[in-house]
């Protein structure tokens, strides 16, 4: 049985990097939508769309942070003791 570690992939990005980037982009776009539509008479629709983009973007950023941490076994997980 082969017990060696798997080789590192040829790219050096962390898991969830694209998700974090898209989340930040969505949150920024939502803030811009709210700022642009705030001066218009029917700003409720723009406020709703901007709010959805901000919340969705922040959730994507949270998912990216969770993916990048990974699982690091502690001493209790190793089965020693």
N, CA, C and O of each residue as an XYZ file, in Angstrom:
324
protein
N       0.846     -1.165      0.000
C       0.000      0.000      0.000
C       0.897      1.235      0.000
O       1.909      1.277      0.699
N       0.521      2.226     -0.781
C       1.295      3.464     -0.883
C       0.859      4.410      0.228
O      -0.307      4.800      0.288
N       1.796      4.784      1.118
C       1.460      5.662      2.242
C       2.091      7.038      2.118
O       2.045      7.819      3.068
N       2.680      7.353      0.973
C       3.283      8.664      0.797
C       2.208      9.714      0.570
O       1.110      9.423      0.097
N       2.562     10.952      0.925
C       1.627     12.062      0.720
C       1.420     12.309     -0.761
O       2.302     12.053     -1.580
N       0.251     12.805     -1.088
C      -0.010     13.190     -2.463
C       0.836     14.411     -2.806
O       1.033     15.282     -1.958
N       1.328     14.484     -4.009
C       2.120     15.672     -4.377
C       1.240     16.909     -4.415
O       0.039     16.831     -4.676
N       1.856     18.047     -4.151
C       1.121     19.312     -4.183
C       0.706     19.609     -5.621
O       1.444     19.287     -6.552
N      -0.454     20.212     -5.815
C      -0.848     20.554     -7.184
C       0.067     21.633     -7.762
O       0.759     22.336     -7.025
N       0.062     21.751     -9.063
C       0.972     22.691     -9.712
C       0.549     24.139     -9.515
O       1.366     25.035     -9.728
N      -0.662     24.400     -9.127
C      -1.061     25.776     -8.827
C      -0.970     25.996     -7.324
O      -1.045     25.045     -6.546
N      -0.811     27.232     -6.923
C      -0.571     27.507     -5.506
C      -1.679     28.353     -4.893
O      -1.424     29.104     -3.952
N      -2.890     28.251     -5.400
C      -3.991     29.005     -4.808
C      -4.628     28.183     -3.706
O      -4.640     26.953     -3.750
N      -5.151     28.874     -2.730
C      -5.805     28.174     -1.636
C      -7.213     27.759     -2.060
O      -7.783     28.371     -2.964
N      -7.779     26.741     -1.433
C      -9.141     26.337     -1.779
C     -10.125     27.456     -1.460
O     -10.044     28.068     -0.394
N     -11.032     27.721     -2.356
C     -12.029     28.753     -2.133
C     -11.584     30.144     -2.519
O     -12.290     31.108     -2.221
N     -10.440     30.292     -3.171
C      -9.961     31.628     -3.538
C     -10.895     32.285     -4.548
O     -11.193     33.474     -4.433
N     -11.356     31.525     -5.533
C     -12.273     32.081     -6.524
C     -13.613     32.434     -5.884
O     -14.220     33.448     -6.228
N     -14.069     31.606     -4.963
C     -15.321     31.887     -4.265
C     -15.211     33.174     -3.461
O     -16.140     33.981     -3.451
N     -14.097     33.370     -2.795
C     -13.895     34.594     -2.026
C     -13.837     35.825     -2.914
O     -14.375     36.875     -2.564
N     -13.180     35.695     -4.074
C     -13.103     36.812     -4.999
C     -14.486     37.171     -5.525
O     -14.847     38.347     -5.570
N     -15.260     36.169     -5.923
C     -16.605     36.434     -6.435
C     -17.509     37.004     -5.348
O     -18.370     37.836     -5.632
N     -17.322     36.566     -4.114
C     -18.103     37.117     -3.007
C     -17.790     38.579     -2.767
O     -18.698     39.383     -2.555
N     -16.532     38.927     -2.798
C     -16.154     40.327     -2.645
C     -16.660     41.184     -3.786
O     -17.090     42.319     -3.580
N     -16.608     40.638     -4.994
C     -17.112     41.349     -6.162
C     -18.623     41.561     -6.063
O     -19.120     42.641     -6.385
N     -19.353     40.540     -5.621
C     -20.809     40.664     -5.483
C     -21.171     41.669     -4.396
O     -22.110     42.447     -4.567
N     -20.452     41.667     -3.293
C     -20.733     42.621     -2.214
C     -20.448     44.050     -2.672
O     -21.211     44.964     -2.360
N     -19.372     44.245     -3.397
C     -19.060     45.583     -3.908
C     -20.105     46.027     -4.929
O     -20.520     47.186     -4.928
N     -20.532     45.113     -5.798
C     -21.558     45.453     -6.787
C     -22.873     45.811     -6.098
O     -23.577     46.723     -6.531
N     -23.200     45.095     -5.032
C     -24.417     45.408     -4.286
C     -24.362     46.782     -3.654
O     -25.358     47.505     -3.657
N     -23.218     47.152     -3.114
C     -23.070     48.487     -2.528
C     -23.196     49.565     -3.598
O     -23.797     50.612     -3.357
N     -22.631     49.314     -4.779
C     -22.740     50.284     -5.868
C     -24.182     50.411     -6.344
O     -24.649     51.516     -6.618
N     -24.888     49.293     -6.444
C     -26.295     49.330     -6.862
C     -27.115     50.145     -5.876
O     -27.957     50.943     -6.287
N     -26.885     49.960     -4.591
C     -27.631     50.719     -3.588
C     -27.303     52.204     -3.691
O     -28.207     53.037     -3.635
N     -26.032     52.547     -3.839
C     -25.660     53.966     -3.915
C     -26.212     54.643     -5.165
O     -26.661     55.787     -5.107
N     -26.180     53.938     -6.292
C     -26.663     54.534     -7.534
C     -28.183     54.696     -7.512
O     -28.702     55.722     -7.950
N     -28.889     53.700     -7.009
C     -30.350     53.734     -7.039
C     -30.969     54.474     -5.867
O     -32.191     54.619     -5.821
N     -30.183     54.941     -4.929
C     -30.741     55.606     -3.752
C     -31.370     56.951     -4.112
O     -32.305     57.390     -3.442
N     -30.881     57.600     -5.141
C     -31.393     58.910     -5.529
C     -32.624     58.835     -6.429
O     -33.272     59.857     -6.657
N     -32.956     57.677     -6.934
C     -34.102     57.549     -7.837
C     -35.395     57.431     -7.042
O     -35.376     56.988     -5.893
N     -36.540     57.830     -7.652
C     -37.815     57.774     -6.921
C     -38.220     56.354     -6.515
O     -38.705     56.161     -5.400
N     -38.038     55.375     -7.371
C     -38.415     54.000     -7.042
C     -37.210     53.197     -6.605
O     -36.868     52.198     -7.238
N     -36.561     53.618     -5.529
C     -35.300     52.978     -5.132
C     -35.494     51.667     -4.393
O     -34.507     51.004     -4.074
N     -36.733     51.263     -4.104
C     -36.957     50.033     -3.330
C     -36.423     48.802     -4.054
O     -35.836     47.912     -3.439
N     -36.638     48.762     -5.383
C     -36.174     47.599     -6.146
C     -34.638     47.543     -6.147
O     -34.056     46.476     -5.949
N     -34.001     48.668     -6.364
C     -32.540     48.706     -6.345
C     -31.988     48.386     -4.973
O     -30.947     47.740     -4.851
N     -32.689     48.841     -3.928
C     -32.259     48.531     -2.568
C     -32.355     47.029     -2.303
O     -31.467     46.452     -1.676
N     -33.422     46.400     -2.775
C     -33.590     44.956     -2.580
C     -32.510     44.178     -3.327
O     -31.896     43.270     -2.767
N     -32.279     44.533     -4.592
C     -31.266     43.822     -5.387
C     -29.874     44.019     -4.786
O     -29.094     43.071     -4.693
N     -29.568     45.242     -4.381
C     -28.273     45.508     -3.761
C     -28.097     44.756     -2.455
O     -27.014     44.249     -2.164
N     -29.168     44.685     -1.664
C     -29.095     43.953     -0.393
C     -28.866     42.471     -0.616
O     -28.089     41.843      0.105
N     -29.540     41.907     -1.614
C     -29.348     40.486     -1.924
C     -27.908     40.239     -2.378
O     -27.300     39.240     -1.996
N     -27.365     41.142     -3.189
C     -25.975     40.978     -3.630
C     -24.998     41.081     -2.465
O     -24.032     40.321     -2.402
N     -25.234     42.000     -1.553
C     -24.335     42.153     -0.407
C     -24.385     40.927      0.491
O     -23.344     40.397      0.877
N     -25.588     40.474      0.826
C     -25.708     39.304      1.705
C     -25.136     38.064      1.032
O     -24.421     37.291      1.670
N     -25.441     37.864     -0.245
C     -24.894     36.709     -0.964
C     -23.378     36.768     -1.060
O     -22.704     35.748     -0.918
N     -22.841     37.956     -1.300
C     -21.396     38.105     -1.374
C     -20.716     37.812     -0.054
O     -19.666     37.170     -0.016
N     -21.319     38.285      1.033
C     -20.729     38.005      2.348
C     -20.799     36.524      2.688
O     -19.881     35.983      3.305
N     -21.879     35.866      2.292
C     -21.964     34.413      2.524
C     -20.909     33.661      1.716
O     -20.339     32.682      2.198
N     -20.651     34.112      0.499
C     -19.583     33.487     -0.287
C     -18.220     33.716      0.350
O     -17.377     32.819      0.339
N     -17.990     34.905      0.907
C     -16.720     35.178      1.594
C     -16.564     34.269      2.818
O     -15.468     33.781      3.093
N     -17.655     34.044      3.551
C     -17.602     33.158      4.721
C     -17.286     31.737      4.285
O     -16.475     31.058      4.914
N     -17.930     31.280      3.200
C     -17.651     29.937      2.700
C     -16.185     29.802      2.284
O     -15.556     28.772      2.525
N     -15.653     30.840      1.665
C     -14.250     30.820      1.259
C     -13.330     30.711      2.465
O     -12.341     29.979      2.430
N     -13.649     31.435      3.530
C     -12.824     31.373      4.733
C     -12.884     29.990      5.375
O     -11.875     29.493      5.876
N     -14.047     29.376      5.362
C     -14.180     28.035      5.942
C     -13.399     27.022      5.120
O     -12.725     26.156      5.678
N     -13.484     27.125      3.801
C     -12.752     26.182      2.951
C     -11.238     26.325      3.094
O     -10.508     25.335      3.025
N     -10.771     27.550      3.291
C      -9.324     27.765      3.338
C      -8.699     27.276      4.640
O      -7.499     27.005      4.679
N      -9.496     27.156      5.718
C      -8.917     26.707      6.978
C      -8.631     25.215      6.951
O      -7.599     24.781      7.465
N      -9.505     24.429      6.372
C      -9.301     22.984      6.324
C      -9.426     22.354      7.703
O      -9.736     23.040      8.676
N      -9.188     21.059      7.789
C      -9.260     20.342      9.067
C      -7.855     19.959      9.479
O      -7.166     19.211      8.784
N      -7.448     20.478     10.608
C      -6.137     20.113     11.159
C      -6.382     19.248     12.384
O      -6.947     19.722     13.370
N      -5.964     17.980     12.338
C      -6.249     17.103     13.476
C      -5.516     17.560     14.733
O      -4.340     17.922     14.695
N      -6.232     17.532     15.824
C      -5.616     17.867     17.104
C      -5.069     16.585     17.749
O      -5.154     15.509     17.157
N      -4.520     16.699     18.937
C      -3.968     15.521     19.615
C      -5.076     14.552     19.990
O      -4.853     13.342     20.038
N      -6.276     15.074     20.257
C      -7.383     14.176     20.588
C      -7.847     13.391     19.374
O      -8.314     12.261     19.514
N      -7.725     13.978     18.166
C      -8.153     13.288     16.948
C      -7.188     12.208     16.489
O      -7.567     11.326     15.719
N      -5.943     12.266     16.955
C      -4.933     11.344     16.434
C      -5.061      9.936     16.997
O      -4.471      9.000     16.458
N      -5.816      9.775     18.063
C      -6.005      8.461     18.630
C      -4.921      8.046     19.612
O      -4.913      6.898     20.055
N      -4.009      8.939     19.967
C      -2.966      8.627     20.942
C      -3.480      8.909     22.336
O      -3.527     10.068     22.750
N      -3.847      7.935     23.032
C      -4.198      8.166     24.425
C      -5.529      7.759     24.705
O      -5.987      7.885     25.840
